[in-house]
Amino acid sequence: MTKVRIGVLGAGRGVALAKAMSLAPSAALAAICDADEKRLAAAAGIVSKTYRRYEDMLEAPDIDAVLVASPMPLHAQHSAAALKAGKHVLSEVTAATSLEQCYELLEAVKASGRKYMLAENYCYYRPWMIVMGMVRAGLFGEVYYGESDQIQDFKGGLSHPDTGYNWRTAELAMRRGHQYITHNLGPLYQAMGNERIKTVVCLGSGQHHLPWAKADDTCIVLGQTSSGKLVRIRLDFFSTRPNNYTYSGLQGTSACYEGPRGLKDEHKIHVKGQTPPGTWQSLEELATYLPPAWKALPADKAGSYDGGSALMIEDFARAILDNTRPPIDVIDALNMTAPGLMSEVSAERGGAPVDVPEFK
Ligand SMILES: NC(=O)c1ccc[n+]([C@@H]2O[C@H](COP(=O)([O-])OP(=O)(O)OC[C@H]3O[C@@H](n4cnc5c(N)ncnc54)[C@H](O)[C@@H]3O)[C@@H](O)[C@H]2O)c1
């Protein structure tokens, strides 16, 4: 096998990732599946083979792997079905929406012997890849604190529950805590050497915008890793304000990084012994820490927010072809997902500390 042939489930977000496959040398788009005929017809322009039934795509012998881009609460079940059918899985975020699903997914991966990777594209965000290049080169020393914000005025996209089932409403408006935490936690988890969050605390502000919603406008999740490293994450899908869903910050013993907060702010870094004391320098000055694969991306993709998706798909395909551990394997995926599930429990208990299960 020289290329991994990937079938995509879900013709919404799945189409963006299907297009990114053309920039991943070890991957090939084989088919797209969606139960929605209109969506499937719109996606037919980018691939000749389409399926309406997922079961039919899973039976196809010319498909090696499935990209699961169905609604969030179906990821674990759709991933398990693909693994049982002998396909490798690249799953959209999050990995699961309940602890039961976490354990079912883990068992399915173990039983299958196939590769599973979480498609956490925020780990492949260009500025973050510079930061991670610096972390891996030792410039940060020991990383002991990280923070991240998911501030995205999304209330217009959350329909009232009485108008029918909508998975976004069910998961993001009717549950407390941070159910979409992998975008924020995933990159910090990697910078902390894949150290899992052991305890979470979550407090919310109440709901001031959608009277029927159960989620807080804003909630803050604090997490502590097994060795005592600290993360702070803010989720806000409701406030009327400018978005900032890519902000993160990282503190180590010898460097710190902060993303932009808006109004001409930029990605900035301070490196002990290199940046004048008490000042910042632009992160761009350290772009040499980007992985070489970035240089192969076309200029319009390399600069875009989602430009790293092709690198993420390539990492998945290489893990299959080389039979190596995917960079975000099932244990990592659950370590990125479960703290969000447990943040709901903490919020319901008024901010009490809650243990996060360890997945082995
Ligand atoms: N990483 C990112 O930046 C990012 C961005 C957007 C969405 N997402 C994630 O991607 C996932 C999909 O998001 P979306 O906006 O495309 O959702 P969506 O609800 O618009 O689309 C999901 C599609 O899956 C199809 N589907 C569901 N079950 C199916 C089945 N059994 N067989 C065939 N088709 C089936 C539906 O018909 C639908 O068209 C979500 O989990 C979302 O959180 C991630």
Ligand as a Chemical Component Dictionary entry (heavy atoms), coordinates in Angstrom:
data_LIG
# 
_chem_comp.id                   LIG 
_chem_comp.type                 NON-POLYMER 
_chem_comp.pdbx_formal_charge   0 
_chem_comp.three_letter_code    LIG 
# 
loop_
_chem_comp_atom.comp_id 
_chem_comp_atom.atom_id 
_chem_comp_atom.alt_atom_id 
_chem_comp_atom.type_symbol 
_chem_comp_atom.charge 
_chem_comp_atom.model_Cartn_x 
_chem_comp_atom.model_Cartn_y 
_chem_comp_atom.model_Cartn_z 
_chem_comp_atom.pdbx_ordinal 
LIG N1  N1  N 0  -12.306 20.435 14.024 1  
LIG C1  C1  C 0  -13.046 21.467 13.680 2  
LIG O1  O1  O 0  -12.554 22.585 13.604 3  
LIG C2  C2  C 0  -14.504 21.229 13.386 4  
LIG C3  C3  C 0  -15.262 22.180 12.689 5  
LIG C4  C4  C 0  -16.608 21.892 12.437 6  
LIG C5  C5  C 0  -17.164 20.705 12.875 7  
LIG N2  N2  N 1  -16.392 19.811 13.567 8  
LIG C6  C6  C 0  -16.953 18.547 14.033 9  
LIG O2  O2  O 0  -17.263 17.725 12.913 10 
LIG C7  C7  C 0  -18.433 16.968 13.164 11 
LIG C8  C8  C 0  -19.439 17.204 12.062 12 
LIG O3  O3  O 0  -19.816 18.553 12.071 13 
LIG P1  P1  P 0  -20.826 19.145 10.981 14 
LIG O4  O4  O 0  -20.876 20.594 11.192 15 
LIG O5  O5  O -1 -20.453 18.654 9.623  16 
LIG O6  O6  O 0  -22.181 18.446 11.462 17 
LIG P2  P2  P 0  -23.504 18.269 10.644 18 
LIG O7  O7  O 0  -24.552 17.819 11.577 19 
LIG O8  O8  O 0  -23.743 19.506 9.817  20 
LIG O9  O9  O 0  -23.171 17.099 9.590  21 
LIG C9  C9  C 0  -23.061 15.762 9.942  22 
LIG C10 C10 C 0  -23.454 14.917 8.736  23 
LIG O10 O10 O 0  -23.341 13.538 9.093  24 
LIG C11 C11 C 0  -24.365 12.846 8.408  25 
LIG N3  N3  N 0  -24.629 11.565 9.098  26 
LIG C12 C12 C 0  -24.848 11.372 10.420 27 
LIG N4  N4  N 0  -25.048 10.068 10.678 28 
LIG C13 C13 C 0  -24.918 9.425  9.493  29 
LIG C14 C14 C 0  -25.010 8.045  9.107  30 
LIG N5  N5  N 0  -25.225 7.054  10.007 31 
LIG N6  N6  N 0  -24.832 7.731  7.811  32 
LIG C15 C15 C 0  -24.609 8.696  6.905  33 
LIG N7  N7  N 0  -24.518 10.013 7.198  34 
LIG C16 C16 C 0  -24.669 10.363 8.482  35 
LIG C17 C17 C 0  -25.566 13.779 8.469  36 
LIG O11 O11 O 0  -26.506 13.495 7.449  37 
LIG C18 C18 C 0  -24.900 15.141 8.296  38 
LIG O12 O12 O 0  -24.924 15.596 6.960  39 
LIG C19 C19 C 0  -18.943 17.391 14.530 40 
LIG O13 O13 O 0  -18.549 16.493 15.507 41 
LIG C20 C20 C 0  -18.258 18.723 14.787 42 
LIG O14 O14 O 0  -18.043 18.933 16.147 43 
LIG C21 C21 C 0  -15.082 20.061 13.823 44 
# 
loop_
_chem_comp_bond.comp_id 
_chem_comp_bond.atom_id_1 
_chem_comp_bond.atom_id_2 
_chem_comp_bond.value_order 
_chem_comp_bond.pdbx_ordinal 
LIG N1  C1  SING 1  
LIG C1  O1  DOUB 2  
LIG C1  C2  SING 3  
LIG C2  C3  SING 4  
LIG C2  C21 DOUB 5  
LIG C3  C4  DOUB 6  
LIG C4  C5  SING 7  
LIG C5  N2  DOUB 8  
LIG N2  C6  SING 9  
LIG N2  C21 SING 10 
LIG C6  O2  SING 11 
LIG C6  C20 SING 12 
LIG O2  C7  SING 13 
LIG C7  C8  SING 14 
LIG C7  C19 SING 15 
LIG C8  O3  SING 16 
LIG O3  P1  SING 17 
LIG P1  O4  DOUB 18 
LIG P1  O5  SING 19 
LIG P1  O6  SING 20 
LIG O6  P2  SING 21 
LIG P2  O7  DOUB 22 
LIG P2  O8  SING 23 
LIG P2  O9  SING 24 
LIG O9  C9  SING 25 
LIG C9  C10 SING 26 
LIG C10 O10 SING 27 
LIG C10 C18 SING 28 
LIG O10 C11 SING 29 
LIG C11 N3  SING 30 
LIG C11 C17 SING 31 
LIG N3  C12 SING 32 
LIG N3  C16 SING 33 
LIG C12 N4  DOUB 34 
LIG N4  C13 SING 35 
LIG C13 C14 SING 36 
LIG C13 C16 DOUB 37 
LIG C14 N5  SING 38 
LIG C14 N6  DOUB 39 
LIG N6  C15 SING 40 
LIG C15 N7  DOUB 41 
LIG N7  C16 SING 42 
LIG C17 O11 SING 43 
LIG C17 C18 SING 44 
LIG C18 O12 SING 45 
LIG C19 O13 SING 46 
LIG C19 C20 SING 47 
LIG C20 O14 SING 48 
# 
